[in-house]
Amino acid sequence: MSDSTSLVNTSTAGGLTGDHPPKTLPPVLVAPATADEKNLYKDPLITVACWRMDDIRFEFDSSFVGPDAAEEFKLLAVLRKKHPKAPLSIFGHADPVGDDIYNKKLSGRRARAIYGLLTRDTGMWEELFSDSEGINDKWGDNAISRMRSTLGITDTTPTTAGTRVTLFQQYMEKICIDIDNKPFQVPKGEFLGKGASASGIGDMQGCSEFNPVLMFSKAENDKFAADKDKTARNSENAPNRRVLILFFKPGSHIDIGKWPCPSARDASIAKCRARFWSDFAKRRQFQALHREADQTHDTFACRFYDRLTSGSPCEGAKKIVTFKVIFQRFPGLGGKDEERGIGDAPYTLRVTGLPDKTDKTEKDGTVKVVMPVGSAAIIEIFGTTYEVSPKDSIEALNTIQGVQRRLDMLGYHPGAIDGTVGTDTDDSVLKLQADNNKDTDGDQAQAVNPTGPYSQATQDLLKSLIGE
């Protein structure tokens, strides 16, 4: 058995784990009784560790758990070994887009999917498979196909409730593994509610969109709302779509009749609202500034959950970035401007910790890359491997460095990207113009104003080829 019990604050492409900071309880002051009386003291619930699985491990708008979640389950197995007597509870979360009730259902179904997998409750998975409960969470043939592919099963016969029991069990055993790649599971008695409730009270709950780890500024939200394509918004919101497992102090127990959270099956949000902070309306608003839970401490509406996760390393806004890589023919070899992009070219995108993606470039030669910050990504195309990564910013187009940067990206080699115009920069601009059948007047001004921007015509040409 590998020795990895020293794991502290470890992350993967699809999640992370960590120990919570120790909490010191205040002294308890009691007085002697003067009659037949007793003093009663009850320890508060204290969390000692956490495990998080991100949205990237689920099918889009679904509770089906993808096979690559095996990486996060390995971390969970190590964390359990480190905290063997700590009871667990699962909390599902959605992003602050859409309807509270819809998100309550989806977040609860994701919590149930993880609970069912860990406890090997195939009946719970059959419930999720067979009944979408009025939302878009339909597992269907796609889930069956992914499970069979993961298990190496080539059978394409339609499944029944009876045959799915075996398929679910085998798939759970395949992806819920420890660091030695051996299956592991968590008995229901090791959860906070001890499995005493048929609906999982205390063991699992869906928190809807009430506890986001980040909130856009009003300006950011207005911009995303105006965009027809919601890809960027959904990508930026990804940290909010997560499932957490909290580990509680050994010996912790609850009265499930007094547990404040509604069950993961309950679509009602009344019990959730009863535990909201008094300023919950403000917390849930898109305000002037962008806010993140681990920095501003004012994004969670539920005070009960806020207190449980105070200082938790699992509740930061883990970043997901989206960017484009464009493959074009070398300048001068293409036909019309719109034909320069190399479309329909087969490629494979490999991102650390994520499944390989094999596809074809878009018509303009674009490959869209979605990856967690800190991961590595490569694109295999045309028999060559390219390492790719997002650039935080690029110099403005109306500066010399901005022009030089874009010339270099297009393969024109303008010399040093230093904001100073030399022969190499001028020659590369002339070559750019010739390749695109342009005669851009006004760039001769560089001779008298070597630090000024190139003409608007040159900037417009570059913008048409590579964007802002």
Residue pairs with C-beta under 8 A, 6 or more apart in sequence:
1 180
2 179
2 180
4 78
4 179
5 78
5 81
5 82
6 82
7 17
7 75
7 78
7 79
7 82
8 18
8 19
9 16
9 17
9 18
9 19
9 313
10 16
10 17
10 18
10 75
11 17
11 318
11 374
12 71
12 72
12 75
12 353
13 56
13 68
13 71
13 351
13 352
13 353
13 354
13 371
13 372
13 375
14 53
14 54
14 56
14 57
14 68
14 69
14 71
14 72
14 353
14 354
14 372
15 51
15 52
15 53
15 54
15 57
15 71
15 72
15 75
15 242
16 51
16 52
16 75
16 313
16 314
16 318
17 49
17 50
17 51
17 52
17 75
17 76
17 78
17 79
17 314
18 49
18 50
18 312
18 313
18 314
19 48
19 49
19 313
20 47
20 48
20 49
20 50
20 311
20 312
20 313
21 311
23 46
25 43
25 44
28 41
30 39
30 41
31 39
33 39
43 249
43 252
45 248
45 249
45 252
45 254
45 308
46 248
46 249
46 252
47 246
47 247
47 248
47 249
47 308
47 309
47 312
48 83
48 86
48 247
48 248
48 249
49 79
49 82
49 83
49 86
49 246
49 247
50 244
50 245
50 246
50 247
50 309
50 312
50 313
50 314
50 315
51 72
51 75
51 76
51 79
51 244
51 245
51 247
51 314
52 72
52 242
52 243
52 244
52 245
52 314
52 315
53 69
53 72
53 114
53 242
53 243
54 238
54 239
54 241
54 242
54 318
54 320
54 372
55 238
55 241
55 242
56 238
56 320
56 354
56 372
57 65
57 66
57 68
57 69
57 72
58 64
58 65
58 66
58 110
58 113
58 241
59 66
59 139
59 142
59 143
61 106
61 135
61 136
61 137
62 136
62 137
62 138
62 139
63 106
63 109
63 110
63 112
63 113
63 128
63 137
63 139
64 113
64 128
64 137
64 139
64 142
64 143
64 146
65 113
65 114
65 117
65 175
66 146
66 355
67 146
67 147
67 150
67 171
67 174
67 175
67 355
68 353
68 354
68 355
69 175
70 174
70 175
70 176
70 177
71 353
73 175
73 176
73 177
73 178
73 184
74 177
74 178
74 179
76 245
77 177
77 178
77 179
77 184
78 178
78 179
79 247
80 184
80 186
83 247
83 250
85 250
85 251
86 247
86 248
86 249
86 250
86 252
87 190
87 191
87 192
87 194
87 247
87 248
87 250
87 252
87 253
88 186
88 190
88 191
88 192
88 203
88 245
88 246
88 247
88 248
89 191
89 192
89 193
89 202
89 203
89 204
89 205
89 245
89 246
89 248
90 111
90 114
90 115
90 191
90 203
90 204
90 205
90 243
90 244
90 245
90 264
91 111
91 204
91 205
91 206
91 207
91 243
91 244
91 245
91 246
91 305
92 106
92 107
92 108
92 109
92 110
92 111
92 114
92 204
92 205
92 206
92 207
92 242
92 243
92 264
93 107
93 207
93 208
93 209
93 211
93 212
93 240
93 241
93 242
93 243
93 244
94 103
94 104
94 106
94 107
94 206
94 207
94 208
94 209
94 240
94 241
95 103
95 209
95 212
95 234
95 237
95 238
95 240
95 241
96 209
96 212
96 215
96 237
96 240
96 284
97 209
97 233
97 237
98 209
100 208
100 209
100 210
100 269
101 208
101 267
101 269
102 135
103 208
103 209
104 206
104 207
104 208
104 266
104 267
104 268
104 269
104 272
105 133
105 134
105 135
105 137
105 206
105 267
106 135
106 137
106 206
107 206
107 207
107 208
107 209
108 204
108 205
108 206
108 263
108 264
108 265
108 266
108 267
109 128
109 133
109 135
109 137
109 206
109 264
110 206
110 243
111 204
111 205
111 206
111 243
111 264
112 124
112 127
112 128
112 200
112 204
112 264
112 265
113 124
113 125
113 128
114 204
114 243
114 245
115 121
115 124
115 191
115 200
115 203
115 204
115 264
116 122
116 123
116 124
116 125
116 128
117 125
117 172
117 175
117 176
118 176
118 185
118 186
119 185
119 186
119 187
119 188
119 195
120 169
120 172
120 185
122 164
122 165
122 168
122 169
122 172
125 164
125 168
126 161
126 164
126 165
126 168
128 137
128 139
129 139
129 143
129 164
130 161
132 138
133 267
144 159
144 164
144 167
147 153
147 167
147 168
147 170
147 171
148 154
148 155
148 167
150 171
150 174
150 175
151 167
151 170
151 171
151 174
153 167
159 167
172 183
172 185
173 183
174 183
176 183
176 184
176 185
177 183
177 184
178 184
187 195
188 194
188 195
188 203
189 195
191 202
191 203
191 204
192 202
192 203
192 248
192 252
192 253
192 254
193 200
193 201
193 202
193 203
193 254
193 256
193 259
194 202
194 203
194 253
195 203
196 202
196 256
197 203
197 256
197 263
199 263
199 264
199 265
199 266
200 263
200 264
200 265
201 256
201 259
201 261
201 263
202 254
202 256
202 259
202 261
204 263
204 264
205 261
205 262
205 263
205 264
206 264
207 261
207 272
207 302
207 305
208 269
208 272
209 240
210 269
210 272
210 276
210 284
210 300
210 301
210 302
210 305
211 299
211 300
211 301
211 302
211 305
211 306
212 240
212 293
212 299
212 300
213 239
213 240
213 242
213 292
213 293
213 294
213 299
213 315
213 316
213 317
213 318
214 236
214 237
214 239
214 240
214 290
214 291
214 292
214 293
214 299
214 317
215 286
215 287
215 290
215 291
215 292
215 299
216 224
216 236
216 286
216 290
217 286
217 287
217 288
217 289
217 290
217 291
218 286
218 287
218 288
220 236
220 286
220 290
221 286
224 230
224 232
224 233
224 236
227 233
231 322
231 368
232 322
235 320
235 321
235 322
235 370
236 320
238 320
239 316
239 317
239 318
239 319
239 320
244 309
244 314
244 315
246 308
246 309
246 312
260 271
260 274
260 275
260 304
261 271
261 272
261 275
261 304
262 268
262 269
262 270
262 271
262 272
272 302
273 280
275 302
275 303
275 304
275 305
276 301
276 302
276 303
277 283
277 300
277 301
277 302
277 303
277 306
280 301
283 298
283 299
283 300
283 301
284 301
291 298
291 299
292 299
292 316
292 317
293 299
293 300
293 315
293 316
293 317
294 315
294 316
294 317
300 306
300 309
309 315
318 372
318 373
319 372
319 373
320 370
320 371
320 372
320 373
321 370
321 371
321 372
321 373
321 390
322 368
322 369
322 370
323 368
323 369
323 390
323 391
324 366
324 367
324 368
324 369
325 366
325 367
325 369
325 379
325 386
325 388
326 341
326 364
326 365
326 366
326 367
326 466
327 341
327 342
327 345
327 361
327 365
327 366
327 367
327 381
328 334
328 340
328 341
328 342
328 365
328 410
329 340
329 341
329 342
330 411
331 410
331 411
331 412
331 431
331 432
331 435
331 436
332 434
332 435
334 340
337 436
337 464
337 465
338 364
340 365
340 465
341 361
341 362
341 363
341 364
341 365
341 366
342 361
342 365
343 360
343 361
343 362
343 363
343 364
343 365
344 360
344 361
344 363
345 360
345 361
345 365
345 381
345 382
346 358
346 359
346 360
346 381
347 358
347 359
347 360
347 361
347 367
347 379
347 380
347 381
348 356
348 357
348 358
348 379
348 380
348 381
349 356
349 357
349 358
349 359
349 367
349 369
349 377
349 378
349 379
350 356
350 357
350 377
350 378
350 379
350 380
351 357
351 369
351 370
351 371
351 372
351 375
351 376
351 377
352 375
352 376
352 377
353 372
353 375
354 371
354 375
359 367
361 367
361 381
362 368
367 379
367 381
369 377
369 379
369 388
369 390
371 377
376 387
376 389
377 387
377 388
377 389
378 385
378 386
378 387
378 388
379 385
379 386
379 388
380 386
394 402
394 405
395 401
395 402
395 404
395 405
395 417
396 402
397 403
397 406
397 459
397 462
397 463
397 468
398 453
398 459
399 419
399 453
400 419
400 420
400 421
400 425
400 451
400 452
400 453
400 454
401 417
401 418
401 419
403 414
403 425
403 429
403 453
403 454
403 458
403 459
403 462
404 414
404 415
404 416
404 417
404 418
404 419
404 425
405 417
406 462
406 465
406 466
407 413
407 414
407 425
407 428
407 429
407 432
407 462
408 414
408 417
409 466
410 432
410 462
410 465
410 466
412 428
412 429
412 431
412 432
413 424
413 428
414 424
414 425
414 428
414 429
415 422
415 423
415 424
415 425
415 428
416 422
419 451
420 450
420 451
421 446
421 450
421 451
426 443
426 446
429 440
429 443
429 454
429 458
432 438
432 458
432 461
432 462
433 439
433 440
433 458
433 461
436 461
436 465
438 457
438 461
440 454
440 455
440 457
440 458
440 461
441 455
441 457
442 454
442 455
442 456
442 457
443 454
443 455
443 458
445 452
445 455
446 452
446 454
453 459
